[in-house]
Amino acid sequence: VNRAPHVSFPIRTRGRRPSAADIVEGVMSGQLPAGSRLPPVRVLEAQLGMSKNTAQAAYEELASRGIIEARAREGWFVRSSTSATTGTCTRTSTRAELLPPPALPTPRSARISLSTVFVDPELLPREKLADCARSVLKQPGLKPFYDAQGLLTLREAIAARLQRRGMEVTAANVVVTVGSQQALDIVSRTLVTKRIATETPVYPHARMLFESAGLAIGGLPLDPFAGPDLDAWEKAIAELRPGLLYLITSFQNPTGYSYSTHELERILSIATAHDVAILEDDWGSEMLSGSEYRPMLRLLGGENVLYVGSFTKKLWPSMRVGYVIAPESLVPSLVGAKRVSTLGGAQITEAIVAEFLERGYYDGHLEKLQAELDARYAACLDALRELMPDDVRWTTPGGGPTLWLELPSRIDLVALSARLAEKGVAIESADSAFVGERHLNGFRVSYAYSPPPLLREGLEILAKEIR
Ligand SMILES: Cc1ncc(COP(=O)(O)O)c(C=O)c1O
């Protein structure tokens, strides 16, 4: 029987065995909330050395006064109508003053989510993760402790993967984080120069995180059709003199833009000329088709680039495993910041991801995911070509999870979004993604989340509302 826990009440025995009267007095003075379960008589016997009969007599006395009641097979309870409560829990209002929540895009639950950055759960490797989880939990050597830098076997597996892509990295350079969001957090909190430059529009949770860390943010306009105007960027960087340049190099969120090698090289030379470090957020380079990998700044730019990666979107978002690759000299500061905020990560989850990588499941999974994303990308383009009015434009990122859909300026995105919501379709306004002026009038379209027929249905509704 799953019984409620029982309460305790004060019993003043003054060194002698408690009497039934002591129990009665204790319950009466105990300010016990209605519905509380009283200690069973065997507990009073064990704790106070009184006989069960005495305790039982005291409870019966209280029951006869209407203060407690016996419930079959459950024990004695304080009655809800006439209770022994001499005072009630005082309801004071809070004196805690907190800052208002940041103005982040509110995730709308809708039948069709057109802008989500998540991958269709049906495409995630649930069974194989379950196999790894079972195996990890059965390991005789499983330790209940954690390494604040992250589980060594996971750091080794991450380093080995990145080495295969040409990166010079060892487990000592890897700090495992709670999603890549924590990587951004510990970097921004430890940054000495409190200025950062980012693309605009940019992933809003990064922008707000930088703001909450007290960083001044300079926006570098990114037009997903024309690419970045790197001369203008260089001017802005020279003016702001940031400590860090934050860039999402593949499938930039929210524009879906991926930088060419030529652009990445120019960015590196700007960073060198202006003495700026780079924070590369690579959530996307593994989502491109086949064996093609997008170039990474970290590969071209060496240790001046702090490189952030994540398994969340591609494996299982709630497992919350990401990482940052940093020069060994910076690792202690990053691990220190992580310890201050969370002590360590969820090492069991880290062990599951490590096992998944060691068994070679990740590569197989990515291959299947990439093929499916390619097919969905093609279906999305077909649907857009067929359905959208002539003055609507979209980017063609070549695969991956998202593209940018740009609407004519006469279309009000707030009104459109409200009308779509009524029809069960959600789009994410990019409002909070802009640093400074808004130079685009569109939003992210994701083909990774909805199966093609559902995406098409969403795009049909969208095209109709635009018209
Ligand atoms: C560009 C980018 N970086 C980082 C994150 C954080 O993701 P996570 O903490 O799940 O790795 C996201 C999430 O959407 C993102 O879009």
The ligand as a MOL file (V3000), in Angstrom:
LIG
                    3D

  0  0  0     0  0            999 V3000
M  V30 BEGIN CTAB
M  V30 COUNTS 16 16 0 0 0
M  V30 BEGIN ATOM
M  V30 1 C 22.6270 28.3240 -33.4750 0
M  V30 2 C 22.3080 27.6410 -32.1980 0
M  V30 3 N 23.2580 27.5350 -31.2700 0
M  V30 4 C 23.0300 26.9270 -30.0930 0
M  V30 5 C 21.7890 26.4220 -29.7930 0
M  V30 6 C 21.5940 25.7760 -28.4650 0
M  V30 7 O 21.2340 24.4520 -28.6200 0
M  V30 8 P 21.5960 23.2970 -27.5920 0
M  V30 9 O 21.8420 23.9350 -26.2670 0
M  V30 10 O 20.4020 22.4380 -27.6320 0
M  V30 11 O 22.8270 22.6270 -28.1200 0
M  V30 12 C 20.7570 26.5130 -30.7260 0
M  V30 13 C 19.4200 26.0030 -30.4290 0
M  V30 14 O 18.5030 26.0980 -31.1680 0
M  V30 15 C 21.0300 27.1450 -31.9590 0
M  V30 16 O 20.0880 27.2690 -32.8880 0
M  V30 END ATOM
M  V30 BEGIN BOND
M  V30 1 1 1 2
M  V30 2 1 2 3
M  V30 3 2 2 15
M  V30 4 2 3 4
M  V30 5 1 4 5
M  V30 6 1 5 6
M  V30 7 2 5 12
M  V30 8 1 6 7
M  V30 9 1 7 8
M  V30 10 2 8 9
M  V30 11 1 8 10
M  V30 12 1 8 11
M  V30 13 1 12 13
M  V30 14 1 12 15
M  V30 15 2 13 14
M  V30 16 1 15 16
M  V30 END BOND
M  V30 END CTAB
M  END
